[in-house]
Amino acid sequence: MRLTFIIVFVTLFAGLMAGCADQPATYTMATLDQFTPDNYNATEQLLKQLKGKLSPTQPLIVATLVNIDHLEQSSTLGRLISEQVSAKFSQAGLQVVEMKLRENIFMKQDQGELMLSRNVKDIAHACDAQAVVVGTYAEGDHLVYINLKVIQPKTDIVLAVYNYALPKNKDVSFMLRSDDDNN
């Protein structure tokens, strides 16, 4: 009798949990999501380190974050984090160059506007950028580790750096997959 009760309880509990896992997203879930606040916090940490080091009248470029194991590759995750970092720098009053609107820049299909590459210096020089925000991400088993740096392109000096981790939940895992896998 007791074994039957345990089997029924475990079966019902597993069924209930499986049903909860496929619940549609809600506005409440979106409001409680920490993804954007975590990326904004990382940018705020960079801004604290940069106090007095950047001019609000000279432009800044934000590069697309790349996979640390394949520096020529990015993902939806890398592009979205760079968009959020760019937004926060702009909200802080800095001039951020929107690279998607510029012609003659290094573009790799499905990878983003600008990636960590030798071309960054050329583009920074062409835009007269005082600094470039670059970043990498590394995929772990349960977390994705993010590294953001603000670099002065003329000297290659790192002006600010911040590391943090994001949980590798279902959304983050989906954004890490290649664009071909997401379609």
N, C-alpha and C positions, 0 to 999 in steps of 0.2 A: 504494500500500500504506500509506504513512504517513498520507495523508489519510483513508483508511478507518479506520485505528486511532484517529485523532483524533475522527472522527465517532462511532464506537462508544463511545469513552471519555466524550465529552461527553454522549451520550445516556444512558449508564449512570449517570453522575454526577448528571445532572438528575433521573432517575428515583429515585435513592437519596435525593436531597435532598427531593424532593416527598413521599416516603414518611415521612421524618423529621418533616416539618412537621405532619403530621396525627397524630402520636403522642398517645395519651391522656395526660392529666395523671396524675402519680404523687405519692405523699407526699413523695418526695425532691425533686421539682420544687417542691412547695408549700413545703417547708422552706427551699429555696434562694432562693425568690422574695423580692425586695427591697422590694415594695410596702409592706407593713406596717412593716418596720423603717425605711424612709425617712420615713413619716408619723410614726412614734414619735420618730425623731430630730428632726424639725421641731418637734414638741411639746416635746421636751427643750430645744431651743434657746430656745423661748419661755419655758419655766420658768426657765432660767438668767437671762434678762433680767428676769423678774418677781420674783426673789428679794427678799423683804422688802416687796414692793408689794401682795401679796394676803393676806387673812386666811383661815386654814383654816376659820373658823367662819361665813363669809358666802358665799352661793352664787355660782356662775358659770354662765353660759349659753353653749353652743356652738351657733352658727347653722350652717345648711347652707351649704356652699360653693356659690357661684353662678358662672355663666358670665360672664366680664368683659364680653363683648359684648352680653349679654342678661341684665341683672341680675335679671330676674323668672324666669329659668330655671335649673334645676339638672339633675342627671343622677344616675345610679347612682354615678358617680365622686365627685361632690360630696357625696352623702349618706354614702358609705362613708368618705371621708376625715374628715368631721365626726364620724362614729361613733368612728373610731380616735383622733382628737384628744381627744374626750370621754373615752374610756377611759383614755388616758394621764394626763390631768389628774386623773381620779378615782384612779388608781393612785398618783399623787403626793400624795394626801391632801387634795385640794381637794374641796369640795362642788359637784358638777355637777348642775344641775337636769335631770331627764329630761323633756324637753318633750313627748314622745309621750304621757305620762300626764296631762298637764294639759289642762283644759278651757278653752274661750274664748281660744284663741290663734290667731294668724294661720296658717292652713293653706291651702296651695294644692295642689290635687289632684296627686298623683304628684311633688311637688317636695320634700317633706321637712317637718320640723317648723317651722322658722323660717328665713326667708331674710333676706338683707341688705335692709332696708327701713326705712321710717319707723316701722314698728310695733315695731322692735327696742327703742327707748327705752321705749315703753309697756310692753312685756312685761318688760323688765329692771326697770322701776320696780315692776310688780306682783309680781315675784318677789324684790324687794329684792336684785337681783344687783349685786355689786361690779364685775363686768366681764363683757364679752361677747366671745367669740372669733368673728370673722367671717373670711371668706376668699373669694377668687376663684380661678378657673383660666382659663387661656388656652391654646387648642389651637394648637400649632404643627405643622409638617410631620412632625417626628420626635420632638418632646417636648411635654409638657403642663407649663406653667409655673404654679406654685402660689404664692399670696400669702396668708399668715395674719397676722392682727392681733389683738391683745388691746386692747380699747377700754374705757375707763371711761365708762359711759353717762351719768353726770350731767354730765360736762365735755367729752365727746367727745375726750379726750386719749388718744393711742395710747401704751399702756404697754409694748408689745413688738411686734416684727414679725419675720417670717422668710419668706424666699423660697427656693424650691427647684424643681427640675424632675424630672418622672418620664418615663421612656422611654415613647413612644407605641407600646407593643407591642400584640399582638392583644387581650389582656385589657383593657388601658386603653382601647383604641379601642372595644371592645364596650361598656364602661361609659359612654363618652361619648355613645353614641347615645341618642336619645330612647326613653322607655319603650315607646312604640308600636312602634318599630323592633325592640326586643328580644324582643317576643312573637311 
